[in-house]
């Protein structure tokens, strides 16, 4: 291995100006159909659906206006020491406010449900959650469409979500990838075969018929039921982590699902060598090295992007990735990039352009490399570009060792 060149472990690729660099090992895994996206509430906020915190506030606004008046005064970034004025509340309500402040939203809804409904299966809390999400069910946002395109593993689309809405399914129809919906116990076991497909709602989904009961993983006791007692979700995630590189989109490190979802997998990663690397798209308005290390401590590789301007950089990155995808991307877009890059001599090109060119060649099979060589030659590429194609073709493994 040439010590002056980055290995496949270290190479990162920027798919466009101002976009975050993505580890090439992830892009190559996606080209092989070995990536599984797991989507959180953050992807649906752009479609005007609430995140978990806002959902809790919406429920309290209808079911407990007194507690809601206190909860709504709590800043989003409040720390554990925040003192809310609970003088008008009962002790049980005060306990709920305390849990809300520290972000235990699943616990808050569980406490509310037990207080109001004595934990009834079809409780007023669950009916209000279903009503609230159903009333807001609108059109999928661009990020839903991009994720559905990236979920295509080669003729079959598979994506996991902890969201209760069905916007991914609607997005699939719009990009001509119609998919089935599976929830909780009906979710198929992970496999690389074509029968492992669909939008997999591991926390349940709101039924399309508002009169029907929707089984949702909503409260702390639900998490206990489906994660600890019945083990439906952790067994699924554990099997998936052995077959696919899991990529989280739309989560923060402190989201309640993150306390349950991948911690056990991260712990087993130190004992078993067949678990694949996990990634997350992680956005901040300003650099946050502590949050970055928090993700790494959970056994997840963070891909940082600028979260300003309503997470535009994330959506643009996913859009660009989908357009250049080796699975179902636009061939015309790839060809345009090759022609643009080789207009300059390789020695004069930017490092980002050289890396992108090399990646588009490296992910290709032998016949595609021949085609790209002819394309570059027709565009009057200098010998530096053609030599790069020859060297990449001689690499011992398509996975990118050099």
C-alpha positions, 0 to 999 in steps of 0.5 A: 500500500502506498503510504502517501495515499489514503486507504479505503478506510480513510477516503472521503468523497464530497459529492458537490460544492459545500456538501459534507464528505461521505466516507467512501467505504459507505458509498461503495457499500451502497453500490453493493446493496449493503446499506439500510437507512433508519429514519427518525422524526427529523425527516418528517419535520420538513413535512410539518409533522412534529418531532417527539417533543412537539408531539408530547406538547400537542397531546398535553394541549388537548388532554391536560391544558394546565400541565401544557401551560407549564411544559410549553414554557420550558426551552428546548435546550433546558438542562436538568437544573431548569426550574419550572413553575409547577405551583399549580400542578399536582405531584404527578403532573410535576413528575411529568414536567421533570421528565419532560425537561430532561427529554424522557418523552416516552416516559412522560407519555407513559406517566400521562397515560397511566394517570388519565387512562389507567394504561388502557390499550386504546387510551385517550393518549394514543387516540390523540397521537393518532388523530394529531398525526392523521390530521397533519398527514400531508405530502412527503418532503423532498427528503422522503423521496431522496431516501426512497431512491437511496433505499433501492438495493437493486430492484427492491426497496427497503427502509426502516423508520421509527416514525408513525407516519406513512410519508415514505410510502407516499414518496415511494409512489412518487419515485415509482418505487411502490412498497408494502408497509410492515409494522412491529410483529409483521416485519420480515427478518433481515436478509439480502434476498428480495423478500426483505423489502418495504417500509418497515415501521419498527415502532408501528404506524398510524392506521389509515382508518382513523377508527381503527386502533394503531399499535404504537411503541409510544411510552416507556412501557411500550419500549419495555414490551417490544425491546426487552420482553418480546425483543422484536426490535433489538433482534431485528436491529441485531440481525440487520447490523450483521447484513447491512451498514445501518445509516441513521437519518433524522435523529439526535444523539439524545432522542429516546429511540437512541437510548434503546435502538443501537446501544446493545449493538454497539456493546456487542461490536466489541465482542463480535467482528461480523457487525458492520459499521453504523453511520449517522448524518449529524447536523449542527449550526456550529461545530460541536466536538462533544456531540461528535464524540457522543455519537462515536462513543455509541459505536456510530460513525458521524457524518457531520453537515451544516444544519443551518438553513433548515438542514438544506445541506443534508437534503442536497447531499441525499439528492446528489447521492441519489442522482449519482447512485450506482444502483438507480442513479441517472447515467446522464448525471454521471457522464456529465460529471466525468466530462466536467472534471476531465476538462482540466488536467488531472494535476490542476484539478481540485482534490475533491474532483479527483476524489469524485472521479476516482470514486465513480471509476472505483465503484464500477465493474470492468465493463463500466470502467471501459465505458468511462475510459471511452467517455473520458477519452472522447472528452479529450482527457489528459493522460493523468485521468486515463492513468488513474482509470488504469490504476484503479482497474488494477486494484486488487479489490473493488472495495477500494484498497490501494 
